[in-house]
Amino acid sequence: MTTLEKMGKNAKSASRILAVAGGKKNAALHAIAKGLRDCAEEIKKANAVDIENGRESGLRESLIDRLLLTDARIEGMAAGCEQVAALKDPIGETLSGSVLENGLEVRKIRVPMGVIGIIFEARPNVTADAAALCLKAGSAVILRGGKEAINSNKCIAAIMRQAIQSVGLPIDCIQLVEDTTRQSSIEMMGLSDYLDLLIPRGGAGLIKAVVENSKVPVIETGVGNCHVYVDESADLEMAANIIFNAKTSRPSVCNAIETVLVHKNIAAKALPIIKARLDEKNVEIHGCEKTKEILGDSIITATEDDWYTEYLDLKIAMRVVDSLEAAIEHIAKYSSGHSECIVTEDYENSRIFTAGVDSAAVYVNASTRFTDGGEFGLGAEIGISTQKLHARGPMGLNELTSMKFIINGNGQIR
């Protein structure tokens, strides 16, 4: 039996105890929060090794930012565990019920998934966030992070495991795969005897590899080729502010925008206003020919690849479009199905856009940076699902559960 198979077997055993743990789950989450705060210096020391290694290996600054754990981010992880503890426990919730003509009482209730596997890349805060959500949802979790964050992840996982054990839950409710080679990912994708669900969190390459190779059911998350369309009726200052926020507030995250589409009738006026805001953060603009005509030679000529690209950096693509319908067509062709926005003062155009754009989150006059479980009032989320089966959009506690039917009778036979 391989190391991962042993982890899977241990997780299965732990999951059966966790499924009926009740209030112990909240006690474990509070213990994790305390452990993270008490061990903040230890976490930062481990993280500093990852940051140094990342810089030596040539990681760009936007990825270094994803990797960095500050006091504020560690406190955010701890507070996140407490917020999850405060959420209503979904397990055992009755989703529907009825009494049949034969007297059988049929109830559909929410139950844990069982064992959830998560493969993720350079953000070590995912280690705590994902474990907390899975724990509250009653499922054991096997985490497999990237090599960039391995020291941070090992430190955080050890703290969490000690915390859950201290309240009487099995230590293997949370496990970390310490082998960061490609082989461990491939093996994890094949653990269908132990994993009930596999969630990839990271770039397009990781998600594509998991979707194409996994024998375990997968929920796709993360890739965010997000758009803002500036309608001909838009308030241009509002549009510039939304674009500036959605691109520059944290360019390395999946709900940051990558492409701006501008209606041709207002392009000559709108584009210089938008560029002036983006220039405040030295955003590199890749534009279509019309964009270059208006903004000049500082604009890099956009290629077909630019429209597909999730930059995760201070770079953005711009295109002048002939109509609202053309904007919707562009999004349909190039979007990853994450988050899109229309800036408009025309109600009918907003209605057409929200009905016609097939993405998990569609905004009218607001930044795409709000696509987040906490911001949506879900308390927390494990990722943004860009598919339609089982879960779509921010995946909170309910999306990490399954269901089963409970039938009560008094001797009925068929």
C-alpha positions as CSV (number, residue, x, y, z in Angstrom):
1,M,0.0,0.0,0.0
2,T,1.4,3.4,-1.0
3,T,1.6,6.4,1.3
4,L,-1.3,8.0,-0.4
5,E,-3.4,4.9,-0.2
6,K,-2.7,4.7,3.5
7,M,-3.7,8.4,3.8
8,G,-6.9,7.6,1.9
9,K,-7.7,4.6,4.2
10,N,-7.0,6.7,7.3
11,A,-9.2,9.5,6.0
12,K,-12.1,7.1,5.3
13,S,-12.0,5.9,8.9
14,A,-11.7,9.4,10.2
15,S,-14.6,10.6,8.0
16,R,-17.0,8.1,9.6
17,I,-16.3,9.6,13.1
18,L,-16.4,13.2,11.8
19,A,-19.8,12.6,10.1
20,V,-21.4,12.3,13.5
21,A,-19.2,14.7,15.4
22,G,-21.8,17.4,16.0
23,G,-20.5,20.2,18.2
24,K,-16.9,18.8,18.3
25,K,-16.5,20.3,14.8
26,N,-16.9,23.8,16.2
27,A,-14.6,23.1,19.1
28,A,-12.0,21.9,16.6
29,L,-12.3,25.1,14.5
30,H,-11.8,27.3,17.5
31,A,-8.8,25.2,18.6
32,I,-7.4,25.6,15.1
33,A,-7.9,29.4,15.2
34,K,-6.1,29.6,18.6
35,G,-3.3,27.4,17.2
36,L,-2.8,29.6,14.2
37,R,-2.6,32.8,16.4
38,D,-0.3,31.2,19.0
39,C,2.1,29.9,16.3
40,A,2.1,33.0,14.0
41,E,5.8,33.5,14.4
42,E,6.5,29.8,13.6
43,I,4.2,30.1,10.5
44,K,6.0,33.3,9.3
45,K,9.4,31.6,9.7
46,A,8.3,28.7,7.5
47,N,6.8,31.1,5.0
48,A,10.0,33.1,4.8
49,V,11.8,30.0,3.5
50,D,9.1,29.6,0.8
51,I,9.4,33.3,-0.1
52,E,13.2,33.1,-0.4
53,N,13.0,29.9,-2.4
54,G,10.3,31.5,-4.7
55,R,12.4,34.5,-5.4
56,E,15.5,32.4,-6.1
57,S,13.5,30.3,-8.6
58,G,12.3,33.4,-10.4
59,L,8.6,33.5,-9.3
60,R,7.1,36.8,-10.4
61,E,6.0,39.3,-7.8
62,S,2.2,38.6,-8.3
63,L,2.8,35.0,-7.3
64,I,5.1,36.0,-4.4
65,D,2.2,38.0,-3.2
66,R,-0.1,35.0,-3.3
67,L,2.5,33.0,-1.4
68,L,3.2,35.6,1.3
69,L,1.8,35.2,4.8
70,T,1.7,38.4,6.9
71,D,0.4,38.9,10.5
72,A,-2.8,40.2,8.9
73,R,-3.2,37.2,6.6
74,I,-2.6,34.7,9.4
75,E,-5.2,36.5,11.5
76,G,-7.5,36.3,8.5
77,M,-7.0,32.5,8.5
78,A,-7.8,32.3,12.2
79,A,-10.8,34.6,11.9
80,G,-12.0,32.6,9.0
81,C,-12.0,29.4,11.1
82,E,-14.1,31.2,13.7
83,Q,-16.5,32.5,11.0
84,V,-16.9,29.0,9.7
85,A,-17.6,27.8,13.3
86,A,-20.3,30.4,13.6
87,L,-22.1,29.2,10.4
88,K,-25.1,26.9,10.7
89,D,-24.2,23.3,10.5
90,P,-25.5,21.9,7.2
91,I,-25.3,18.3,8.2
92,G,-28.7,16.7,9.0
93,E,-30.7,19.5,7.5
94,T,-34.0,18.3,6.0
95,L,-34.1,19.5,2.4
96,S,-37.6,18.1,1.6
97,G,-40.1,15.6,3.0
98,S,-43.4,14.0,2.2
99,V,-45.7,11.2,3.3
100,L,-46.6,8.8,0.5
101,E,-50.0,7.2,-0.1
102,N,-48.7,3.9,1.4
103,G,-47.7,5.7,4.6
104,L,-44.0,5.8,4.0
105,E,-42.4,9.0,5.4
106,V,-39.6,10.1,3.0
107,R,-37.1,12.8,3.9
108,K,-34.1,14.1,1.9
109,I,-31.3,15.3,4.2
110,R,-27.9,16.8,3.8
111,V,-24.9,14.6,4.6
112,P,-21.1,14.9,4.3
113,M,-19.3,14.0,1.1
114,G,-17.0,11.7,3.0
115,V,-13.4,12.4,1.9
116,I,-12.5,15.4,-0.1
117,G,-9.2,15.8,-1.9
118,I,-7.9,19.3,-2.8
119,I,-4.9,20.0,-5.1
120,F,-3.8,23.6,-5.0
121,E,-0.9,25.8,-5.9
122,A,0.9,28.7,-4.3
123,R,-1.5,30.1,-1.7
124,P,-0.8,28.6,1.7
125,N,-3.9,30.2,3.3
126,V,-5.9,27.7,1.2
127,T,-4.5,25.0,3.6
128,A,-6.4,26.4,6.6
129,D,-9.5,27.7,4.6
130,A,-10.1,24.5,2.8
131,A,-9.6,22.3,5.9
132,A,-11.9,24.5,8.0
133,L,-14.7,24.2,5.4
134,C,-14.4,20.5,4.9
135,L,-14.3,20.0,8.7
136,K,-17.5,21.9,9.3
137,A,-19.1,20.1,6.3
138,G,-18.3,16.8,8.1
139,S,-15.7,15.5,5.6
140,A,-12.2,14.5,6.1
141,V,-9.7,16.2,3.7
142,I,-6.5,15.3,2.0
143,L,-4.6,18.5,0.9
144,R,-1.9,18.5,-1.7
145,G,-0.3,21.9,-2.2
146,G,2.4,23.1,-4.5
147,K,6.2,23.0,-3.9
148,E,6.3,26.8,-3.7
149,A,4.4,26.7,-0.3
150,I,5.5,23.4,1.1
151,N,7.1,24.7,4.2
152,S,4.2,27.0,5.1
153,N,1.7,24.2,4.4
154,K,3.6,21.6,6.6
155,C,3.6,24.1,9.4
156,I,-0.1,25.0,9.1
157,A,-1.2,21.4,8.7
158,A,0.7,20.3,11.8
159,I,-0.9,23.0,13.8
160,M,-4.4,22.0,12.6
161,R,-3.9,18.3,13.2
162,Q,-2.7,18.9,16.8
163,A,-5.7,21.2,17.3
164,I,-8.4,18.7,16.1
165,Q,-6.8,15.9,18.1
166,S,-6.9,18.1,21.2
167,V,-10.7,18.1,21.1
168,G,-11.1,14.4,20.6
169,L,-11.4,14.1,16.8
170,P,-9.2,11.8,14.7
171,I,-6.0,13.5,13.7
172,D,-6.4,12.2,10.1
173,C,-9.5,14.3,9.6
174,I,-6.9,16.6,8.0
175,Q,-3.9,15.3,6.1
176,L,-1.3,17.0,3.9
177,V,0.6,15.3,1.1
178,E,4.2,16.3,1.6
179,D,5.4,14.9,-1.8
180,T,5.0,17.8,-4.2
181,T,6.2,15.8,-7.3
182,R,3.9,15.4,-10.3
183,Q,3.6,11.7,-9.4
184,S,1.7,12.5,-6.1
185,S,-0.8,14.5,-8.1
186,I,-1.3,11.7,-10.6
187,E,-1.7,9.1,-7.8
188,M,-4.2,11.3,-6.0
189,M,-6.3,11.6,-9.1
190,G,-6.6,7.8,-9.1
191,L,-7.7,7.4,-5.4
192,S,-11.3,6.6,-6.4
193,D,-11.5,3.9,-3.6
194,Y,-10.9,6.6,-1.0
195,L,-11.7,10.1,-2.4
196,D,-15.4,11.0,-2.9
197,L,-14.6,14.4,-4.5
198,L,-11.5,16.1,-5.9
199,I,-11.2,19.9,-6.2
200,P,-8.3,21.6,-8.1
201,R,-7.5,25.2,-7.1
202,G,-5.0,26.9,-9.2
203,G,-4.1,27.9,-12.8
204,A,-5.6,26.6,-16.0
205,G,-2.9,24.0,-16.5
206,L,-3.5,22.3,-13.1
207,I,-7.3,22.4,-13.6
208,K,-7.1,21.0,-17.1
209,A,-4.8,18.2,-15.9
210,V,-7.1,17.2,-13.1
211,V,-10.2,17.3,-15.2
212,E,-8.7,15.2,-18.0
213,N,-7.0,12.6,-15.8
214,S,-8.9,12.2,-12.6
215,K,-10.8,9.0,-11.9
216,V,-12.4,10.8,-8.9
217,P,-15.4,13.2,-9.5
218,V,-14.1,16.7,-10.0
219,I,-15.4,20.2,-9.4
220,E,-13.6,22.8,-11.5
221,T,-12.6,26.0,-9.7
222,G,-10.5,29.0,-10.1
223,V,-9.6,30.1,-13.7
224,G,-10.8,33.6,-14.1
225,N,-10.7,35.2,-17.5
226,C,-13.1,37.9,-16.4
227,H,-14.5,40.8,-18.4
228,V,-15.9,44.3,-18.0
229,Y,-18.0,45.6,-20.8
230,V,-18.4,49.4,-20.9
231,D,-21.8,50.1,-22.6
232,E,-22.5,53.2,-24.7
233,S,-24.7,54.5,-21.9
234,A,-22.1,54.0,-19.1
235,D,-21.1,56.5,-16.5
236,L,-17.4,56.7,-17.6
237,E,-16.0,57.7,-14.2
238,M,-17.8,54.7,-12.7
239,A,-16.5,52.5,-15.4
240,A,-12.9,53.6,-14.8
241,N,-13.2,53.1,-11.1
242,I,-14.7,49.6,-11.5
243,I,-12.0,48.6,-14.0
244,F,-9.2,50.1,-11.8
245,N,-10.5,48.2,-8.7
246,A,-11.2,44.9,-10.6
247,K,-7.7,44.9,-12.2
248,T,-5.4,46.4,-9.7
249,S,-6.7,45.8,-6.1
250,R,-5.2,42.3,-6.2
251,P,-4.3,41.2,-9.8
252,S,-3.2,37.7,-8.8
253,V,-6.6,36.4,-7.9
254,C,-9.2,34.7,-10.0
255,N,-11.9,37.4,-9.7
256,A,-9.6,40.1,-11.1
257,I,-10.5,41.2,-14.6
258,E,-8.4,40.4,-17.6
259,T,-10.2,42.1,-20.5
260,V,-12.1,45.4,-21.0
261,L,-14.6,45.7,-23.9
262,V,-15.8,49.2,-24.8
263,H,-18.7,50.2,-27.1
264,K,-17.4,51.9,-30.3
265,N,-19.7,54.9,-29.8
266,I,-18.0,56.0,-26.6
267,A,-14.5,54.5,-27.1
268,A,-12.8,57.8,-28.1
269,K,-13.9,59.4,-24.8
270,A,-13.9,56.3,-22.5
271,L,-10.5,54.7,-23.3
272,P,-8.3,57.7,-22.3
273,I,-10.2,58.0,-19.0
274,I,-9.8,54.3,-18.3
275,K,-6.1,54.4,-19.3
276,A,-5.4,57.3,-17.0
277,R,-6.7,55.3,-14.0
278,L,-4.7,52.2,-15.0
279,D,-1.6,54.2,-15.5
280,E,-1.7,54.9,-11.8
281,K,-0.5,51.3,-11.3
282,N,1.5,51.1,-14.6
283,V,-0.9,48.5,-16.0
284,E,0.4,47.1,-19.4
285,I,-2.4,47.3,-22.0
286,H,-2.7,44.9,-24.9
287,G,-5.2,46.5,-27.3
288,C,-7.0,45.9,-30.6
289,E,-6.2,48.1,-33.6
290,K,-9.0,50.6,-32.7
291,T,-7.7,50.8,-29.1
292,K,-4.2,51.6,-30.4
293,E,-5.6,54.3,-32.8
294,I,-7.2,56.0,-29.8
295,L,-4.5,55.5,-27.1
296,G,-1.4,55.5,-29.2
297,D,1.9,53.6,-29.5
298,S,2.2,52.8,-25.9
299,I,-0.4,50.1,-26.4
300,I,0.9,46.6,-27.2
301,T,-0.9,45.0,-30.2
302,A,-3.3,42.3,-28.8
303,T,-3.0,38.8,-30.3
304,E,-5.7,36.1,-30.4
305,D,-4.0,34.6,-27.4
306,D,-4.5,37.7,-25.3
307,W,-8.3,37.3,-25.4
308,Y,-7.9,33.9,-23.8
309,T,-5.2,34.9,-21.2
310,E,-5.6,35.0,-17.5
311,Y,-2.7,37.3,-16.8
312,L,-2.8,37.3,-13.0
313,D,-0.6,40.4,-13.3
314,L,-0.8,44.1,-13.9
315,K,-1.6,43.5,-17.6
316,I,-5.0,43.8,-19.3
317,A,-6.5,43.3,-22.8
318,M,-8.8,46.0,-24.4
319,R,-11.1,45.7,-27.3
320,V,-13.5,48.1,-29.0
321,V,-16.7,46.3,-29.9
322,D,-19.5,47.3,-32.3
323,S,-22.4,46.5,-30.0
324,L,-23.7,44.9,-26.8
325,E,-24.3,41.7,-28.8
326,A,-20.7,41.7,-30.0
327,A,-19.5,42.1,-26.4
328,I,-21.7,39.1,-25.3
329,E,-20.3,37.1,-28.3
330,H,-16.7,37.9,-27.3
331,I,-17.4,36.8,-23.7
332,A,-19.1,33.6,-24.9
333,K,-16.0,32.7,-27.0
334,Y,-13.1,33.7,-24.6
335,S,-14.5,33.7,-21.0
336,S,-13.7,31.0,-18.5
337,G,-17.2,31.3,-17.1
338,H,-16.2,33.0,-13.9
339,S,-17.3,36.6,-13.5
340,E,-18.3,39.3,-16.0
341,C,-19.6,42.9,-15.6
342,I,-21.5,45.4,-17.6
343,V,-21.3,49.1,-16.8
344,T,-24.4,50.8,-18.1
345,E,-27.2,53.2,-17.3
346,D,-29.6,51.4,-19.6
347,Y,-31.8,48.9,-17.8
348,E,-32.8,47.0,-20.9
349,N,-29.1,46.5,-21.8
350,S,-28.3,45.3,-18.3
351,R,-31.1,42.8,-18.6
352,I,-29.9,41.5,-22.0
353,F,-26.4,41.2,-20.7
354,T,-27.3,39.3,-17.5
355,A,-29.5,37.0,-19.4
356,G,-27.1,36.5,-22.3
357,V,-23.8,36.0,-20.5
358,D,-23.4,32.4,-19.2
359,S,-21.0,32.8,-16.3
360,A,-21.2,31.9,-12.7
361,A,-21.4,35.6,-11.6
362,V,-22.7,38.4,-13.7
363,Y,-22.5,42.0,-12.4
364,V,-24.2,45.3,-13.3
365,N,-22.2,48.3,-12.3
366,A,-20.0,46.6,-9.7
367,S,-16.5,45.2,-9.5
368,T,-16.0,41.5,-10.2
369,R,-13.8,41.4,-7.1
370,F,-16.9,40.7,-5.1
371,T,-17.1,37.1,-6.4
372,D,-16.2,35.5,-3.1
373,G,-18.1,33.4,-0.6
374,G,-17.5,35.8,2.3
375,E,-18.6,38.8,0.2
376,F,-21.7,37.0,-0.9
377,G,-22.7,36.3,2.7
378,L,-21.9,32.6,2.5
379,G,-19.4,32.9,5.3
380,A,-16.6,31.2,3.5
381,E,-15.9,29.3,0.3
382,I,-13.5,26.7,-1.0
383,G,-13.3,28.1,-4.5
384,I,-15.4,29.4,-7.4
385,S,-16.9,26.7,-9.4
386,T,-17.1,27.5,-13.1
387,Q,-19.0,24.4,-14.1
388,K,-22.8,23.8,-13.9
389,L,-23.1,20.3,-12.4
390,H,-23.6,20.1,-8.6
391,A,-22.2,23.5,-7.8
392,R,-21.7,26.9,-9.5
393,G,-20.1,30.1,-8.2
394,P,-18.7,30.4,-4.7
395,M,-18.7,27.0,-3.1
396,G,-19.7,27.3,0.6
397,L,-20.6,24.7,3.1
398,N,-23.8,23.5,1.4
399,E,-21.9,22.9,-1.9
400,L,-19.5,20.6,0.0
401,T,-22.3,18.2,1.1
402,S,-24.3,15.5,-0.6
403,M,-27.7,14.1,0.3
404,K,-29.5,11.0,1.2
405,F,-33.0,9.8,1.7
406,I,-34.3,8.6,5.0
407,I,-37.5,6.5,4.8
408,N,-39.6,5.6,7.8
409,G,-42.2,2.9,7.6
410,N,-44.3,0.5,9.7
411,G,-44.0,-2.7,7.8
412,Q,-44.7,-1.7,4.2
413,I,-43.6,-4.1,1.5
414,R,-43.7,-3.8,-2.3
